[in-house]
Amino acid sequence: MTKSLEDYLEEIHVLILQKGRARVRDVALDLHVKMPSVVKAITELKKLELVNQEPYGDIELTVKGRKLAANVLGRHNLLKAFLVKLNVPAETADKDACLMEHILSATTLDRIREFVEAAEKAPSKKKETK
């Protein structure tokens, strides 16, 4: 699975979660690519048995596709949360998380998950005003 195909799969999943459906046009708009690029990616995702789509119909995730897409989205959300905890602006954190989610090892992601969970449980260290 390439980084690009993971991005398509993740975007399809996000669209289904947000809008209840994913269409080629919406994927193209959100990923800033042309519709023929989406069609080509869908063809590859079909070969991997991750999506189904009738000609000109909505894109549907298979059970296998949903699991993989949820995993990719989970990595993205974890990395974004981690970067935001480091005071990276949310928009930058989102873009950087998209790049990082494809290259980090499971071990590194586990350590980041532990860090984020510990940081969320830790008491806030806000300065008191007098």
C-alpha positions in Angstrom: 0.0 0.0 0.0 1.5 3.3 -1.1 1.3 6.6 0.8 -0.9 7.9 -1.9 -3.4 5.1 -1.8 -3.5 5.4 2.0 -4.4 9.1 1.6 -7.2 8.2 -0.8 -8.5 5.5 1.5 -8.4 7.9 4.5 -10.2 10.6 2.6 -12.9 8.3 1.4 -13.4 7.2 5.1 -13.5 10.8 6.3 -16.1 11.7 3.6 -18.3 8.8 4.5 -18.1 9.8 8.2 -18.8 13.4 7.5 -21.3 13.3 4.6 -22.5 9.7 4.7 -21.1 9.2 1.2 -17.9 9.5 -0.9 -17.9 10.5 -4.5 -15.0 10.8 -6.9 -15.6 14.6 -7.2 -15.5 15.1 -3.5 -12.3 13.1 -3.1 -10.7 15.1 -5.9 -11.7 18.4 -4.4 -10.6 17.5 -0.9 -7.2 16.1 -2.0 -6.7 18.8 -4.6 -6.2 16.3 -7.4 -8.0 15.8 -10.8 -10.9 13.3 -11.1 -8.9 10.9 -13.4 -6.3 10.6 -10.6 -9.1 9.5 -8.2 -10.5 7.1 -10.7 -7.0 5.5 -11.1 -6.6 5.2 -7.3 -10.1 3.7 -6.9 -9.1 1.1 -9.5 -6.0 0.2 -7.5 -8.0 0.1 -4.2 -10.6 -2.2 -5.9 -7.7 -4.6 -6.8 -6.7 -4.6 -3.2 -10.3 -5.3 -2.2 -10.5 -2.2 -0.1 -13.3 -0.4 -1.9 -16.3 -1.1 -4.2 -17.8 1.3 -6.7 -20.3 0.9 -9.5 -19.6 3.1 -12.5 -20.4 6.8 -11.5 -21.7 5.6 -8.1 -20.6 6.3 -4.6 -17.3 4.8 -3.3 -17.9 2.3 -0.6 -15.3 0.8 1.7 -15.2 -3.0 2.2 -14.8 -4.4 5.7 -11.1 -4.7 5.1 -11.0 -1.1 3.7 -12.9 0.3 6.7 -10.4 -1.3 9.1 -7.4 0.0 7.2 -8.9 3.4 6.7 -9.7 3.7 10.4 -6.2 2.7 11.3 -4.7 5.4 9.0 -7.1 8.0 10.4 -6.3 6.9 13.9 -2.5 7.4 13.2 -3.3 10.8 11.7 -5.3 11.9 14.7 -2.8 10.7 17.2 0.1 12.5 15.4 -1.9 15.7 15.1 -2.8 15.6 18.8 0.9 15.0 19.6 2.0 17.9 17.5 -0.7 20.2 19.0 0.6 19.2 22.5 4.0 20.5 21.3 2.3 23.9 20.5 2.4 23.4 16.7 -0.5 25.3 15.2 -3.4 23.1 14.3 -3.3 23.6 10.6 0.4 22.9 10.5 0.0 19.9 12.8 -2.7 18.5 10.5 -0.4 18.8 7.4 2.6 17.4 9.2 0.6 14.5 10.7 -0.5 13.6 7.1 3.2 13.3 6.1 4.3 11.5 9.3 1.5 8.9 9.5 3.0 6.9 6.6 6.6 6.6 7.8 6.7 6.1 11.5 7.2 2.6 12.9 4.6 0.9 15.1 7.0 1.2 18.0 7.3 5.0 17.6 3.6 5.4 17.3 3.1 3.4 20.5 5.5 5.7 22.4 3.7 8.8 21.0 0.4 7.3 22.0 1.7 6.7 25.6 3.0 10.3 25.7 -0.3 11.8 24.5 -2.3 9.7 26.9 0.0 10.7 29.8 -0.2 14.3 28.8 -4.0 14.2 28.8 -4.1 12.7 32.3 -1.5 15.1 33.8 -2.9 18.1 35.7 -2.8 21.3 33.8 0.1 23.6 34.6 -1.6 27.0 34.0 -0.1 30.0 35.7 -2.2 31.5 38.4 -3.0 35.2 38.0 -3.0 37.5 41.0 
